[in-house]
């Protein structure tokens, strides 16, 4: 993982206490997702300079469309943003998680098994 990914991962792991479980480098449909909360269908991609070039940007658009068809919301954050504004990045992630549909609950209030 890159330094910004390590920084963000340390914060995402803390969200477990709030009921949000993220996985890192999770394989899905031929892609590796930097960070994903499958329960809320939220993907967080931490992008470096290579994502600014035209070919990579086109690839990212296709990948984001595939994920959107599967019901995922993709948040892309730049490496410098993680370093300079981690609280803002976390705010955006928490907002996306809150806006996402919660998984169905059993009658006793427990989440169903995957």
Secondary structure in CASP SS format (residue, H / E / C, confidence):
PFRMAT SS
TARGET T0000
AUTHOR 0000-0000-0000
METHOD secondary structure of the structure
MODEL  1
X C 1.00
X C 1.00
X H 1.00
X H 1.00
X H 1.00
X H 1.00
X H 1.00
X H 1.00
X H 1.00
X H 1.00
X H 1.00
X H 1.00
X H 1.00
X H 1.00
X H 1.00
X H 1.00
X H 1.00
X H 1.00
X C 1.00
X C 1.00
X C 1.00
X C 1.00
X E 1.00
X E 1.00
X E 1.00
X E 1.00
X E 1.00
X E 1.00
X C 1.00
X C 1.00
X E 1.00
X E 1.00
X E 1.00
X E 1.00
X E 1.00
X E 1.00
X E 1.00
X C 1.00
X C 1.00
X C 1.00
X C 1.00
X E 1.00
X E 1.00
X E 1.00
X E 1.00
X E 1.00
X E 1.00
X C 1.00
X H 1.00
X H 1.00
X H 1.00
X H 1.00
X C 1.00
X H 1.00
X H 1.00
X H 1.00
X H 1.00
X H 1.00
X H 1.00
X H 1.00
X H 1.00
X H 1.00
X H 1.00
X H 1.00
X H 1.00
X H 1.00
X H 1.00
X H 1.00
X H 1.00
X C 1.00
X C 1.00
X C 1.00
X E 1.00
X E 1.00
X E 1.00
X E 1.00
X E 1.00
X E 1.00
X H 1.00
X H 1.00
X H 1.00
X H 1.00
X H 1.00
X H 1.00
X C 1.00
X H 1.00
X H 1.00
X H 1.00
X H 1.00
X H 1.00
X H 1.00
X H 1.00
X H 1.00
X H 1.00
X H 1.00
X H 1.00
X H 1.00
X H 1.00
X H 1.00
X C 1.00
X C 1.00
X C 1.00
X C 1.00
X C 1.00
X E 1.00
X C 1.00
X C 1.00
X C 1.00
X C 1.00
X C 1.00
X E 1.00
X C 1.00
X C 1.00
X C 1.00
END
